[in-house]
Amino acid sequence: SPFVAGILMSAWNPYFVVWWVTVGATLVYGAWEFGVWQFVLFAVLHWSLDFVWDSLLSITTYRGTKLLGPRFLKSVTLACGALLLFFGGKFVLDAVAHLT
């Protein structure tokens, strides 16, 4: 189901863990310093805003696909994939060039 797929994608995303170990931990610690209720408020607001943002992305993606059609979506997906491959390759080549 899409719900389970979303959970698994978040859990397997290495940037999710990196974010929580760095920025997220700092935010949680800062909220905790103000007290338990401020921490609870931070958590509830954070989860609520995550839900709103993810819902907005989901709705606009769904409606955009219906409006523009699956062919357009496939073209955009291929273009984004090509850009990711390009920038990933450039990143690796730049790193190798700096090592030599």
C-alpha positions in Angstrom: 0.0 0.0 0.0 1.2 3.6 -0.5 1.2 4.1 3.3 3.5 1.2 4.0 5.7 2.2 1.0 6.0 5.7 2.5 7.1 4.3 5.8 9.6 2.0 4.2 11.0 4.8 2.0 11.5 7.1 5.0 13.1 4.3 7.1 15.5 3.3 4.3 16.5 6.8 3.4 20.0 7.5 4.8 19.4 11.2 4.8 16.5 10.7 7.2 18.8 9.2 9.7 21.6 11.8 9.1 19.1 14.6 9.5 17.7 13.2 12.8 21.2 12.5 14.2 22.3 16.1 13.4 19.6 18.8 13.0 16.8 16.8 14.5 18.7 15.9 17.6 19.6 19.6 18.1 16.0 20.7 17.8 14.8 18.0 20.2 17.5 18.9 22.7 16.6 22.6 22.4 12.9 21.9 23.0 13.7 19.6 25.9 15.7 22.3 27.6 12.5 24.4 27.8 10.7 21.6 29.5 8.5 18.6 28.9 5.5 20.5 27.7 7.5 22.5 25.2 9.0 19.2 23.9 5.6 17.7 23.5 4.4 20.9 21.7 7.4 20.7 19.4 6.8 17.1 18.6 3.0 17.6 17.9 3.7 20.7 15.8 6.5 19.0 13.9 4.4 15.9 13.1 1.4 18.0 12.2 3.5 20.1 9.8 5.1 17.0 8.3 1.5 15.6 7.7 0.4 18.9 6.1 3.5 19.1 3.8 3.4 15.4 2.8 -0.4 15.7 2.1 0.2 18.7 0.0 2.9 16.9 -2.0 0.7 13.9 -2.4 -2.4 15.8 -3.5 -0.5 18.0 -6.0 1.3 15.0 -7.5 -1.9 13.0 -7.9 -3.8 16.0 -9.4 -0.8 17.0 -11.6 -0.6 13.5 -13.0 -4.3 13.4 -13.8 -4.1 16.9 -15.3 -0.9 16.5 -17.4 -1.1 12.8 -18.1 1.1 9.8 -17.5 3.3 10.5 -20.5 4.3 13.9 -19.1 4.9 12.3 -15.7 7.2 9.7 -17.3 9.1 12.5 -19.2 9.6 14.5 -16.0 10.7 11.4 -14.1 13.2 10.5 -16.8 14.6 14.0 -16.9 15.0 14.1 -13.1 16.7 10.7 -13.1 19.1 11.9 -15.8 19.9 15.0 -13.8 20.5 12.9 -10.7 22.8 10.6 -12.6 24.7 13.6 -14.1 25.2 15.4 -10.7 26.1 12.1 -9.0 28.7 11.4 -11.7 30.0 14.9 -11.5 30.3 14.6 -7.7 32.2 11.4 -8.0 34.5 12.8 -10.7 35.2 16.0 -8.7 36.0 14.0 -5.6 38.4 11.7 -7.5 40.1 14.8 -9.1 40.6 16.3 -5.7 42.2 13.1 -4.4 44.8 13.0 -7.1 
